Amino acid sequence: MFDSLPEKHHTTAALIALLRRGDRLWHHYSDVVEAAGSASAVLSGEIQDEEKALTLFDEKQPPPDLEAIEEEIATWESEGISVVSVLDEEYPSNLRTIHNRPPLLFIRGRLAPADERSVAVVGTRKPSDDGVRHAKHVASGLSEAGYTVISGLAAGIDTAAHTAALDCQGRTVAVIGTGIRRAYPASNTELQQQIASEAAVVSQFWPDAPPTKVSFPMRNIVMSGLSRATVVVEAADRSGARMQARYALEHGRPVFLLESLLQHDWAREYAERPGTHVVGRVDEVVELVERLAAPDVLTV
């Protein structure tokens, strides 16, 4: 049965087995398997090392059932979920350049080559009316300039950005903090389905994974990595949008802060950091993105 499955399934199954039994941080496995050029080789090595370290009182883990994992992959694909590993050519090129890239992505819909030209638009879940208006204006301007708008499908600013891009017939990609079989918040279920049908919804978590305190910061890393730049529209001191600004600067990607954010201590501090640009008018965002987020300008 499994001989007829694509070779990619064998490789991906080995990586999944490695992730499920390993004790490294997930993004460390991206480096390990890329350096080895094979998830199977790394998995075999870890199993052999474990066997050598066993003593009389150790309990040996059962060998991974790779055929069962391949069947699991086939089930996901039958539901319209693509599984893309860091070893695959279709792994997003922007994301590949960051040090903390995830080893696996689960995707509904389709990422396109044009999505390399993308900008994240992020902000608070509880925006002001001005914040919603600014988010829509920024996302519309980016869409009209040919950029894919990336956001996190959260309530508030994210929802406004996704919706504005769709209204412009532009591409928008949602990077979510749960498994791809879930919708969070539930009120965005229909929006998530629309984005998947017209572009892509992306998750780095197992398909049934619930939201957790750590999943959303991890989601922000992927949003930053997929994007050439991040625009923060409205965000309080402890928001995920502030965290994404930090990740973007670590990734060498420009960060754009709307001037209204300078009421917050964090924004005034970030405004002094290299790579951060404060914009007084929403119209300035597209102009600066065009100039500062070109591939030959980024330092990744």
N, C-alpha and C positions, 0 to 999 in steps of 0.2 A: 504493500500500500504506500509506504513512505518513500520508496524508490522513485515514485512518479512525482514527488514534490520538488519544487525548484531548489537548486543548490543553495540559494540564499536562505531558505528555511533551515537548512542544516547549520549554517553559520550563525544565524540569529538564535536558533535553539541553544547552541553552545553558549552564546553570550548570556541568554536568559538564565540558563543553569548556573553560570558563573556568578551572576548578580544575586541569585537566590541563595547561594550557599556561601558567598564570600563575606568578609568582614571589613572590606575597604569601603571608603566613601565611594558612591556611585561614579562620580566624575573621575576618580582615580583610574577606574577601569577603562575609561576612554583612552587614557594615555597608554595603559598596559597593553590593551588589545591592538591599538594602532602600532605601537612599537614592535609587537610580535607579528603583526600582519594576520593574526588568526586568533579568534576566540577559542577555537577547539584546542589549540596548542597551550594557551594559558590555562584552560580548564583542566587539561590532562596534567599539567605541571602542578597545579594546586592540589589535585587529588593525590598525586604521587608524594608531594611534600607532606600532606596530612597523614598518609599511610606510614611514612618514615617516622613521624613524630609520635605515633601511637605507643602507649605503654599498656601494661596488663589491665589497667583500670580504665582505660579510655574506651569510649563508645564510638565506634566507627559510623560515620554517616553513610547511608545507602548511596550507591552510585546514582547520578541523575538519570531520569528516564527521558532521554532525548526524543524518543518517538512520541511520547505523550505531549511533550512541549511543542513538537512540530504539529501535532494535531490541534493543540491550543492555538497556535499561530494561524492555522488554516481556518479555525472557527472565527477568530477575530476578522480575518480577511473576508470571510463569507458575510460578515455584518457590515462590511464597508470600511473596516479599520485597517489602515496600512501600518506596518511595523518597519521603521527605518532605523538601522543601526549606524553607529559612527564609522563602520567599515564600508558602508554602502555609498555608491557614487551620488545617490540622490539626497544624501544628508546635506542640509542647507549650508552653503559655503560661508555665509556670515557667521553662523553659529560655530562652525568648525574652527574658527580662529581664536576662540576664547579658551582660557585654561580650564574653566569649570563647566565645560560642555557636558551634557548628559550622554550616556552611551546609547540610549534608546529613545525614540520618539514614536508616539502613537498618533496617527493622523486620520481624521475624517475629512473627506474632500481631497484637494490636491494642492500642494505647494507648486508654484510655477517659477521658472527662471526669473521672471520679472519681479518676484518677491524679494530678490536680493536688494532691489531699490526700495527700501522700506524704512519707515520711521515709526517709533512707538509714541503713542499719545496716552498719557496716564494721569491719574488724579484720584481724588477722594471719592468714597462711596456716597457721601452726603454733601454734594456741591451746592453752591449758591446758584441763583438764576444766571448771574453773570458767568459763573464757571461753566455751566452747561452751554451757554451761548458761545463762549470762547472755544470750548472743546469742539463744538460743531463747526465753527469757523476754521479752526486749525485743520481738522480732519478733511473738511471740504477742500480747502486750499491745497493740501498735500495730494488729495486724490486727483484734483484737476491738473496738478503738476506731474502726474504720472507715478506717484509713490503709492506703495501698498501701506495702508494704515494698520499697525499692529497694536493691539490692546489686550486686556486681560478678562474681558467679558464680565467684570464686576458691575454692580449697580453704580449709578452716578456717571462720572466722567467717562469711564470705559464704554458704557452703554451709549452715551451720546456720541463718542468718537466712531464706534462701529456703525451706528445707525446713519450718521452723516455720510460716511464713506459709501455705504450701500445706496443711499439716496442719490449720490452722484454717479452711480453705476461704476464706482471704483472697487478695487480689491481691498478687502480687510481680512486679516488673519487674527483669530482669537487664540491666545495661549492661556490655558486654564490650569487651575490649581487643584484639580481633582482628576480621577480617572475619566477617560473619554466616554464611558457609558453613562456618566452622570452629568447633570446640569446644575450649576451653582452660580447665582441663586436660581431657584426653580422658576422665578418670573422671567428668566432669560432663556427658557427652553426653546421657544420658537425662534428667537434671535440666533441661538446657537445652531439650530437646524438650518436656518437660512444661510449663515456664514459657511457651514459645511457644504451646502449645495452650490454656493457661488465661489468659494475660495477654499479655506481650510481652517479646521480647528485642531490645535496641537496640544498634546499632553506628554509629559515625561514620566507619568505615573502608571502603575498597573491599571487596566481599564475599569475596575470596580473600586478603585481607591477613593475613600471619602476625603473631604477637606480636613486639613490639620493645621496647627500653628506653623509648622515648618514648610508645608507644601506651597504656601503662597510666596514666601521669600525665594524658594527654589524656582517658582514660576517666573518671578521678576528677573532672575538670572537669565533664563531662556529668552524672555522678551527683549532684554537688553542685547543679548547675543545675536538674535535674529535681525536686529535693527541697525541701521547706520547711525542713528541718533535717537535720543529720547527727548520728548517735549513734556514737561510737567506743567499742567494747567492750574491745578489747585490742590494743595496738599497740606495737612497739618504736620506737627512735629513727629508723630509716631506712625505716619502712614507708610504703606507699601510703596507709594510713588516716591517718597523720599529715599527709601531703600534702593529703588531702581536707579535713581539718579546716582547713588554711590556706586552701584555695580557698573553703570555705563561709564563712569569716569575711570574705574579700575580697568575696564575693557578698552580704554582709549577711544571711546565714542563721545562725540559732542553731546552736551546737555543744554537744553534751552529752558529757561525759567521765565514765565510771564512776570512782568514787573510787579504785579499785584501780590505775588508770593513774598515779596521782601518784608511784609509785615511779620513774617515768622523768623525766629532766630536762625533756624537751620538753613533757610534760603539765603539769608544774608551771609552766613558762613560759607555756604557752597558757592555763592556768587564770586568769592575771592579765589576760588580754585581754578587752576588752568584747565581749560576744556569746557568751562561753564560760560554761557552767554545769556544775559538778561535782555529780554525784548519788551519794549514799551507798547508795541502794537502787534496784534495777532498777525497782521499782514507781513511783518518782518520775518516770521518764522520760516516761511517757504523760501524767501530770499537767502536767509542765512544757511538753511539746510542745503540748498543748492551749492552754496559756496564752500561750506565746511564739511559736508558729509559725503563728498565724492570719494570713490575708492582710493584714488591716489593721494588723498589728504589724510585718511584715517591712519592712525598709528596703533595697529593691533598686534 
